Amino acid sequence: MIGGIVVGWLWTRMARTALDKLAQGQGDPAFLRAKIASCAYFMKWELPKAMAVAPRLSMMDRSWIDITPGELLA
């Protein structure tokens, strides 16, 4: 989950930079628009997948913690 959130943050930073460059008339407009579109795709389709795991992680299920080393090797 944290990986998806970090990638989302990175995409947000890249899209912000692309928007700034477009506004200033810098860089290749097609490339910058593609960067922004890629960010939008990630936010719409990929980030929700990462966030869907959050409720399961917050349940504080101890089943994996309570396993003894002997049970793992059995």
N, CA and C atoms as a LAMMPS dump frame, in Angstrom:
ITEM: TIMESTEP
0
ITEM: NUMBER OF ATOMS
222
ITEM: BOX BOUNDS ff ff ff
-5.0000000000000000e+02 5.0000000000000000e+02
-5.0000000000000000e+02 5.0000000000000000e+02
-5.0000000000000000e+02 5.0000000000000000e+02
ITEM: ATOMS id mol type element x y z
1 1 1 N 0.819 -1.183 0
2 1 2 C 0 0 0
3 1 3 C 0.872 1.259 0
4 2 1 N 1.892 1.283 0.833
5 2 2 C 2.724 2.484 0.923
6 2 3 C 3.427 2.764 -0.399
7 3 1 N 3.785 1.706 -1.113
8 3 2 C 4.421 1.903 -2.419
9 3 3 C 3.5 2.621 -3.389
10 4 1 N 2.236 2.22 -3.404
11 4 2 C 1.258 2.873 -4.276
12 4 3 C 1.057 4.337 -3.923
13 5 1 N 1.065 4.623 -2.635
14 5 2 C 0.902 6.007 -2.183
15 5 3 C 2.112 6.842 -2.586
16 6 1 N 3.307 6.282 -2.432
17 6 2 C 4.528 7.012 -2.803
18 6 3 C 4.556 7.265 -4.308
19 7 1 N 4.188 6.259 -5.094
20 7 2 C 4.164 6.447 -6.547
21 7 3 C 3.135 7.519 -6.922
22 8 1 N 1.993 7.518 -6.241
23 8 2 C 0.994 8.554 -6.48
24 8 3 C 1.536 9.943 -6.175
25 9 1 N 2.276 10.052 -5.086
26 9 2 C 2.896 11.329 -4.718
27 9 3 C 3.901 11.756 -5.792
28 10 1 N 4.705 10.802 -6.27
29 10 2 C 5.678 11.128 -7.32
30 10 3 C 4.978 11.576 -8.599
31 11 1 N 3.891 10.877 -8.974
32 11 2 C 3.147 11.284 -10.163
33 11 3 C 2.574 12.686 -9.999
34 12 1 N 2.108 12.994 -8.794
35 12 2 C 1.568 14.331 -8.543
36 12 3 C 2.646 15.394 -8.736
37 13 1 N 3.834 15.13 -8.228
38 13 2 C 4.94 16.08 -8.399
39 13 3 C 5.299 16.247 -9.88
40 14 1 N 5.352 15.129 -10.612
41 14 2 C 5.691 15.208 -12.036
42 14 3 C 4.622 15.964 -12.815
43 15 1 N 3.356 15.727 -12.493
44 15 2 C 2.274 16.422 -13.194
45 15 3 C 2.305 17.916 -12.89
46 16 1 N 2.587 18.273 -11.639
47 16 2 C 2.682 19.69 -11.262
48 16 3 C 3.793 20.378 -12.053
49 17 1 N 4.936 19.715 -12.164
50 17 2 C 6.059 20.263 -12.94
51 17 3 C 5.674 20.398 -14.404
52 18 1 N 4.994 19.39 -14.946
53 18 2 C 4.567 19.438 -16.347
54 18 3 C 3.594 20.594 -16.573
55 19 1 N 2.657 20.791 -15.653
56 19 2 C 1.718 21.908 -15.772
57 19 3 C 2.453 23.252 -15.745
58 20 1 N 3.416 23.364 -14.844
59 20 2 C 4.196 24.605 -14.758
60 20 3 C 4.963 24.867 -16.05
61 21 1 N 5.588 23.825 -16.594
62 21 2 C 6.359 23.981 -17.833
63 21 3 C 5.45 24.355 -19.002
64 22 1 N 4.27 23.729 -19.062
65 22 2 C 3.321 24.093 -20.122
66 22 3 C 2.926 25.56 -20.006
67 23 1 N 2.653 26.006 -18.804
68 23 2 C 2.249 27.398 -18.584
69 23 3 C 3.355 28.374 -18.975
70 24 1 N 4.612 27.958 -18.828
71 24 2 C 5.753 28.811 -19.145
72 24 3 C 6.22 28.644 -20.587
73 25 1 N 5.578 27.743 -21.332
74 25 2 C 5.966 27.51 -22.72
75 25 3 C 7.28 26.771 -22.859
76 26 1 N 7.646 25.996 -21.859
77 26 2 C 8.896 25.236 -21.889
78 26 3 C 8.624 23.77 -22.232
79 27 1 N 9.626 23.113 -22.785
80 27 2 C 9.553 21.68 -23.031
81 27 3 C 8.652 21.31 -24.193
82 28 1 N 8.534 20.016 -24.395
83 28 2 C 7.723 19.451 -25.479
84 28 3 C 6.279 19.324 -24.989
85 29 1 N 5.359 20.099 -25.546
86 29 2 C 3.973 20.067 -25.063
87 29 3 C 3.323 18.679 -25.119
88 30 1 N 3.593 17.919 -26.161
89 30 2 C 2.999 16.579 -26.264
90 30 3 C 3.496 15.678 -25.137
91 31 1 N 4.781 15.74 -24.858
92 31 2 C 5.352 14.937 -23.766
93 31 3 C 4.763 15.361 -22.422
94 32 1 N 4.661 16.663 -22.204
95 32 2 C 4.153 17.16 -20.932
96 32 3 C 2.679 16.796 -20.743
97 33 1 N 1.888 16.882 -21.827
98 33 2 C 0.474 16.474 -21.726
99 33 3 C 0.357 14.979 -21.458
100 34 1 N 1.254 14.194 -22.047
101 34 2 C 1.25 12.748 -21.792
102 34 3 C 1.594 12.455 -20.33
103 35 1 N 2.496 13.222 -19.769
104 35 2 C 2.864 13.07 -18.353
105 35 3 C 1.64 13.341 -17.464
106 36 1 N 0.906 14.397 -17.784
107 36 2 C -0.285 14.754 -17.015
108 36 3 C -1.366 13.684 -17.169
109 37 1 N -1.542 13.183 -18.382
110 37 2 C -2.53 12.126 -18.622
111 37 3 C -2.153 10.843 -17.883
112 38 1 N -0.869 10.532 -17.83
113 38 2 C -0.412 9.34 -17.108
114 38 3 C -0.695 9.468 -15.623
115 39 1 N -0.508 10.658 -15.095
116 39 2 C -0.819 10.906 -13.688
117 39 3 C -2.31 10.701 -13.43
118 40 1 N -3.138 11.247 -14.305
119 40 2 C -4.585 11.102 -14.148
120 40 3 C -4.992 9.631 -14.185
121 41 1 N -4.386 8.868 -15.105
122 41 2 C -4.673 7.433 -15.167
123 41 3 C -4.304 6.753 -13.852
124 42 1 N -3.108 7.038 -13.349
125 42 2 C -2.661 6.397 -12.115
126 42 3 C -3.609 6.72 -10.973
127 43 1 N -3.997 7.974 -10.857
128 43 2 C -4.876 8.382 -9.755
129 43 3 C -6.254 7.736 -9.862
130 44 1 N -6.728 7.541 -11.087
131 44 2 C -8.07 6.978 -11.27
132 44 3 C -8.098 5.461 -11.133
133 45 1 N -7.066 4.78 -11.641
134 45 2 C -7.125 3.319 -11.737
135 45 3 C -6.174 2.576 -10.807
136 46 1 N -5 3.085 -10.551
137 46 2 C -4.01 2.35 -9.767
138 46 3 C -4.035 2.698 -8.283
139 47 1 N -4.119 3.966 -7.943
140 47 2 C -4.118 4.355 -6.54
141 47 3 C -5.284 3.741 -5.758
142 48 1 N -6.49 3.675 -6.328
143 48 2 C -7.575 3.029 -5.568
144 48 3 C -7.285 1.56 -5.224
145 49 1 N -6.521 0.88 -6.054
146 49 2 C -6.158 -0.511 -5.743
147 49 3 C -5.318 -0.561 -4.472
148 50 1 N -4.387 0.356 -4.355
149 50 2 C -3.545 0.395 -3.16
150 50 3 C -4.374 0.76 -1.933
151 51 1 N -5.27 1.713 -2.089
152 51 2 C -6.077 2.16 -0.959
153 51 3 C -7.096 1.103 -0.525
154 52 1 N -7.458 0.193 -1.422
155 52 2 C -8.416 -0.853 -1.076
156 52 3 C -7.864 -1.796 -0.013
157 53 1 N -6.568 -1.838 0.135
158 53 2 C -5.924 -2.713 1.112
159 53 3 C -5.967 -2.112 2.527
160 54 1 N -6.133 -0.811 2.633
161 54 2 C -6.062 -0.114 3.921
162 54 3 C -6.985 -0.7 4.994
163 55 1 N -8.247 -0.984 4.698
164 55 2 C -9.103 -1.546 5.76
165 55 3 C -8.579 -2.874 6.307
166 56 1 N -8.042 -3.712 5.435
167 56 2 C -7.505 -4.994 5.908
168 56 3 C -6.277 -4.791 6.777
169 57 1 N -5.459 -3.823 6.435
170 57 2 C -4.257 -3.572 7.23
171 57 3 C -4.594 -2.977 8.589
172 58 1 N -5.68 -2.239 8.656
173 58 2 C -6.032 -1.587 9.918
174 58 3 C -6.832 -2.484 10.858
175 59 1 N -7.157 -3.696 10.45
176 59 2 C -7.924 -4.609 11.303
177 59 3 C -7.102 -5.114 12.48
178 60 1 N -5.803 -4.978 12.412
179 60 2 C -4.912 -5.431 13.478
180 60 3 C -5.069 -6.931 13.769
181 61 1 N -5.211 -7.694 12.721
182 61 2 C -5.279 -9.149 12.864
183 61 3 C -3.928 -9.666 13.328
184 62 1 N -3.91 -10.391 14.408
185 62 2 C -2.662 -10.873 14.991
186 62 3 C -2.315 -12.298 14.558
187 63 1 N -3.074 -12.887 13.684
188 63 2 C -2.854 -14.295 13.338
189 63 3 C -1.438 -14.549 12.83
190 64 1 N -0.896 -13.654 12.089
191 64 2 C 0.457 -13.854 11.567
192 64 3 C 1.515 -13.579 12.623
193 65 1 N 1.206 -12.762 13.618
194 65 2 C 2.16 -12.449 14.679
195 65 3 C 2.228 -13.588 15.697
196 66 1 N 1.095 -14.221 15.946
197 66 2 C 1.002 -15.231 16.99
198 66 3 C 1.545 -16.596 16.584
199 67 1 N 1.967 -16.767 15.366
200 67 2 C 2.528 -18.046 14.91
201 67 3 C 3.921 -18.194 15.507
202 68 1 N 4.168 -19.345 16.097
203 68 2 C 5.483 -19.601 16.677
204 68 3 C 6.431 -20.092 15.604
205 69 1 N 7.752 -19.964 15.821
206 69 2 C 8.708 -20.48 14.837
207 69 3 C 8.499 -21.974 14.563
208 70 1 N 8.15 -22.74 15.569
209 70 2 C 7.914 -24.155 15.373
210 70 3 C 6.761 -24.432 14.445
211 71 1 N 5.712 -23.632 14.532
212 71 2 C 4.561 -23.802 13.656
213 71 3 C 4.915 -23.453 12.207
214 72 1 N 5.812 -22.5 12.038
215 72 2 C 6.23 -22.139 10.682
216 72 3 C 7.02 -23.262 10.015
217 73 1 N 7.776 -23.98 10.808
218 73 2 C 8.637 -25.027 10.262
219 73 3 C 7.943 -26.385 10.183
220 74 1 N 6.774 -26.491 10.719
221 74 2 C 6.058 -27.777 10.734
222 74 3 C 5.567 -28.16 9.363
